[in-house]
Amino acid sequence: MTRVYGLSRDLDLWGDLMELGKKETQSQQNTENNPTGLKILWSELRRDKLALFSLILLIVIVVFVYGISFVMNQDEIAKVDLFSIHKPPSKEFILGTDYGGRDVFGQLIIGTRNSLSIGFLVTFLSGVIGVAFGLVAGYFGGHIDNILMRVLDFFQVLPFIMLVIVFVSIVPNYTIIAFSLIFTAFSWMGVARLIRSKALQEKELDYVQASKTLGTSHFKIIFREVMPNISSLIIVTMTLNLASNIGLESGLSFLGFGFPESTPSLGTLLSYATNPQTLEHRWWIWFPAAVMILVLMLAVRNVGEALRRATDARQRRG
Amino acid sequence: MAILEVKDLKIYFPIKAGLLNRTVDHIKAVDGVSFQIEQGKTYGLVGESGSGKSTIGRGIIGLEKITSGKVYFNGVDITSKNGKEIRKNLQMIFQDPYSSLNPRKRILDIIAEPLRNFERLTKKEEIKRIEELLELVGLSKESMMKYPHQFSGGQRQRIGIARAIALKPKLIIADEPVSALDVSVQAQVLNFMQDIQKELGLTYLFISHDLGIVKHFCDEISIMYKGRYVEQGTKEEIFNHPQHIYTKRLLSAIPDMNPSNRDKQFRIRKKVQQEFDQRYHDYFDSEGLAYSLKPISETHLVALQEDVQKVR
C-alpha cells in the first residue's frame, strides 16, 4: 500500500519542496519507506534521462531568455533600419535581419519571452479558475454541479478561435496581460472537467465525511482537505497544458491576429516564411523561431509526460 | 430522558433512470425505524451488510438526507438543522481507519480540527489538549508531528477516536469501528472505548455486524434486516430468548470454539433452518420484508405477524 497509496495521496507540493532541500542526505532511505508524491515525481524525472535533459534545457532557456531580454531595448529592436534589410547572420547581427532591417536575434529573444510569459500566465490563470470551478462542482455535486457544468458546456461550444480574434481586434491596449486574460477565458474548461471528476471521487472518502461531522466549513474542506490530496493531478495537468499554451501566441501571431509587428513575436518571425523568397533564401529569419517553438514545446511535454507517468505506479520506470 | 430519540426514521435513495434521469423508484435503505438511547448506555445496531445500519448512523449525524421521521437529541429536534452545539455533542468514529484520516495532514492538525472549529485556543493550549488526548488513547507525544501512514491500523483508529472525543461529546456514533482491524487489535480498541466511556460518561451508538463484539460491548441491541428492525431488546433477551427467525439464524451462525459441542451446534443450526423453511411467511411479508415491531415484554420487541403471536 505504501507506494500506490503514497503517490496519489501523499503529495504536498510546497511542504515537500521546503523539506527536499533539508533532507537531501537522508532522502535515499526515506523514499524506500514512505515516498511522498514530490519525491516520486523527482525520482521519476531523474530516471527518465530525456525528461531530465528537457528540464535542464528548459531552465537554461528560461533563465537565458529572461536574463537577456532584461538588458535588451525592445524599441531599439523594433526600429526599422532601411540600410540593413535582409542582412545574413554576421558579427553585428548574430541572426541577421528581417525585411525591416530589424535584428532577428533580438526579436527571437523578446518573442520567446513573450511566448513563455503568455504560456505561464495562461496556464496559471486557467489552472486557478479550472481547479476552483472543478472542485466546487465535484464537491457539492447535485444541482450545483449540474448548473456549473452547463455553464462550462456553454464555454466549450463557443467557437474559440473566432471569438479570440474578435476580442483581439476590439481590445484597444494590446498587452501580454490582455492577451492572457482573453485566452484564459476559453481554456480553463479542460482543467475544470478533470478536477471535477477527481473531486467527485475524493468527496466520498471518509476523511471528507469526517471533516463534515467535525464541523469544518465547506470552503475549508474543499481547499484545505481535498485540494492537497489531488495536487499531483493538478501539477501534471498544468505542466502538460503549459506545453500547448506556449504555442498559443505564436499560432495567433502567425495568422496575423497576435501582437502587432512592433512587438516581436515568434509567430511573426515564422509568418515571414510564407514569403517564398524568405523561405528559400533567408533561413535565418524563420528557422531559429521554428526550432525555438519546437524545442520549448517538446521539452515541457517531456517533463509533463514523466510527471504523468509518476502518478501511475504501473507506468513508472523506477 | 433519552439522550437520542429516533422516531419512524426513513431514508430512501432514489433510483434514476431514463433519458431525463427521472426518479423511477426508491431504495428503502432505512424504512421506519424508531429507537431511543439512554445516557451512558451502549446501543448496538446489528445487521448484515446492506441492511441500512450504517445509513441510520449517517442519517442521525447529517451525512445522509433524511426522507421522513424525526431525530431528537436531548429533546431537541435535529432532523433538518444541525446547530453548532449539536455538532459538538454528536461525533462519529468511522469504519475505515485508512481513509478517515487525511493523509496530507499531521496528527496534530487532524486532532486539532474539531478544536479549531469550535474552541478558541491558543497554540499552547491546543498542544496541551492534544497531548492529553494522545495520552488518553495511548499514543506518545511524538506522534503529533507524524503523518497517518506512519501508524498501524489500530493506532490510526485510536487517532480517529481521539479526534471524536476531542470536544467531549455526549454521544458517539461508532460505525463498525473495529471491522477493519485484526482480532487482537479489535479487543484492544474495544476495551479502550469502554474505558473512555466510563471516564467521560459517553453514550455509544454501536453499529456492527459482529455479534460476538456486540455481546461483549452493548447493553441494548437491535437486529436489522433490509432497512427494518426485526428484533429489539436487552442483550440478555436477544441472546438468550431470540424470537425472530432472522435473529435465531444469526445467533446459530456464531461459531463455537469447543469441538465437543460440534454435533449440538449442528443440530441447532438444522432446527433453525427447518423452522426458517417452514414458517418463512410467519416472519416475512410477501416482499420478504419484516413486519412491524410488536412488544412481547417491556423492553423486548419483535417483528411478527399479529396472529402468529396468538397461535403460540
Interface residues (C-beta under 8 A of the other chain):
Chain A: M1 T2 Y5 G6 R9 D10 L11 D12 N34 L205 D206 Y207 Q209 A210 S211 K212 T213 L214 G215 T216 E225 P228 N229
Chain B: R58 I61 G62 L63 K84 R87 K88 L90 Q91 M92 F94 Q95 D96 Y98 S99 S100 L101 N102 P103 R104 K105 E113 P114 N117 F118 Y147 H149 Q150 G160 R163
